[in-house]
Amino acid sequence: MNYHGKRANEFYKEKQSITRPTRFEEEAGALLNHVSDVFNKKHLLSLIDQSLDLKDKDTFLQLTNEYNNLVRLEQK
């Protein structure tokens, strides 16, 4: 194989590995997204409880809106 053919082959392999994530990478990404969503929902719920305890209506409304948006995105 000449130099240009060898170089083209290396470029193809590099490009293929960059543009196509492996199944493991896809599953790891999905798992991280799920864990992040669960954490965010639990954190928002604890902040919502705290705003209720403090009788902070504005914060409560803001946090429940964020929580509802997160749940809506999850359902899509």
KEFIMAR-246471 format. One line per 4 residues: number of its first residue (from 0); their letters; for each residue x, y, z of N, C-alpha, C, O. Coordinates in steps of 0.1 Angstrom, whole numbers. Layout:
NUM = A = X,Y,Z,X,Y,Z,X,Y,Z,X,Y,Z; ...
This chain:
0 = MNYH = 9,-12,0,0,0,0,9,12,0,19,13,8; 6,22,-8,14,34,-9,11,43,3,1,41,10; 19,54,4,17,63,15,3,69,16,-3,70,27; -2,74,4,-15,80,4,-26,71,8,-36,75,15
4 = GKRA = -25,59,3,-36,49,7,-35,45,21,-46,44,28; -23,44,27,-22,41,41,-27,53,50,-34,51,60; -24,65,45,-28,77,53,-44,78,52,-50,82,62; -50,76,40,-64,76,39,-71,66,48,-81,69,54
8 = NEFY = -65,54,49,-70,44,58,-70,49,73,-80,46,80; -59,55,77,-58,60,91,-68,71,93,-75,71,104; -70,80,83,-80,90,85,-94,85,86,-102,89,94; -97,74,78,-110,68,79,-113,62,92,-124,64,98
12 = KEKQ = -103,55,98,-104,49,111,-106,60,122,-115,58,131; -98,71,121,-100,82,131,-114,88,130,-120,90,140; -118,90,118,-131,97,116,-142,88,121,-152,92,127; -141,75,118,-152,66,122,-153,65,137,-164,64,143
16 = SITR = -141,65,144,-142,64,159,-147,77,165,-152,76,176; -145,88,159,-150,101,164,-165,102,162,-171,107,171; -170,99,151,-184,101,148,-194,91,153,-206,93,154; -189,79,155,-198,68,160,-195,64,174,-186,56,176
20 = PTRF = -203,68,183,-201,63,197,-204,48,198,-213,43,191; -197,42,207,-200,27,208,-213,26,216,-218,35,222; -217,13,216,-230,10,224,-227,13,239,-236,18,246; -215,10,244,-212,13,258,-213,28,261,-218,32,271
24 = EEEA = -208,36,252,-208,51,254,-222,56,254,-226,64,261; -230,50,245,-245,55,244,-252,51,257,-259,59,262; -250,38,262,-256,34,274,-251,42,286,-259,45,295; -238,44,286,-232,52,298,-238,66,298,-242,72,308
28 = GALL = -240,72,286,-246,86,285,-260,86,289,-264,95,297; -268,75,285,-282,74,290,-283,72,305,-291,78,311; -274,64,310,-274,62,325,-270,75,332,-277,79,342; -260,82,328,-257,95,334,-268,105,333,-271,112,343
32 = NHVS = -275,106,322,-286,115,320,-298,111,330,-304,120,336; -300,98,332,-310,94,341,-307,97,355,-315,102,363; -295,94,359,-290,97,373,-291,112,376,-295,116,386; -287,120,366,-288,134,367,-302,139,369,-305,148,377
36 = DVFN = -311,134,361,-325,138,362,-331,134,376,-338,142,382; -328,122,380,-333,118,394,-327,127,405,-335,131,413; -314,130,404,-308,139,414,-315,153,413,-319,158,424; -317,158,401,-323,171,400,-337,172,406,-341,181,412
40 = KKHL = -345,161,403,-358,161,408,-359,160,423,-366,168,430; -350,152,429,-350,151,444,-345,164,450,-350,168,460; -335,170,444,-330,183,449,-341,194,448,-343,201,458; -348,194,437,-359,204,436,-370,201,446,-375,211,452
44 = LSLI = -373,189,448,-383,186,458,-379,190,472,-388,195,480; -367,188,475,-362,193,489,-362,208,490,-366,213,500; -359,215,479,-360,229,479,-374,234,480,-377,244,486; -383,227,473,-398,230,474,-403,228,488,-410,237,493
48 = DQSL = -399,217,494,-403,215,508,-398,227,517,-405,232,526; -385,231,515,-379,241,523,-387,255,521,-389,262,530; -391,257,508,-398,270,506,-412,269,512,-417,280,516; -418,258,513,-431,256,520,-429,259,535,-437,266,541
52 = DLKD = -418,253,541,-415,255,555,-413,270,558,-418,275,568; -407,277,549,-404,291,551,-416,300,546,-415,313,547; -426,294,540,-438,301,535,-434,312,525,-439,323,525; -424,308,516,-419,316,506,-426,313,492,-422,304,485
56 = KDTF = -437,320,490,-446,317,478,-438,319,465,-440,310,456; -431,329,463,-424,332,451,-414,321,447,-414,316,436; -406,317,457,-396,306,455,-404,293,452,-400,285,444; -414,291,460,-422,278,458,-427,278,443,-426,267,437
60 = LQLT = -433,289,438,-438,289,425,-427,287,414,-429,280,404; -416,293,416,-405,292,407,-400,277,407,-398,272,396; -398,271,419,-393,258,419,-402,247,414,-398,238,407; -415,249,417,-425,239,412,-426,241,396,-428,231,390
64 = NEYN = -424,253,391,-424,254,377,-412,247,371,-413,240,360; -400,248,377,-388,241,372,-390,226,373,-386,219,364; -396,222,384,-398,207,386,-408,202,375,-406,191,369; -419,209,373,-429,205,362,-422,205,349,-425,196,341
68 = NLVR = -414,214,345,-407,214,332,-398,202,331,-397,196,320; -391,199,342,-382,187,342,-390,174,339,-386,165,332; -402,173,346,-410,161,344,-416,161,330,-416,150,324; -420,172,325,-425,173,311,-414,168,301,-417,160,292
72 = LEQK = -402,173,303,-391,169,294,-389,154,295,-386,147,285; -390,148,306,-388,134,309,-398,126,302,-395,115,297; -410,131,301,-421,123,295,-421,123,279,-427,115,273; -413,132,273,-412,132,259,-404,121,253,-402,120,241
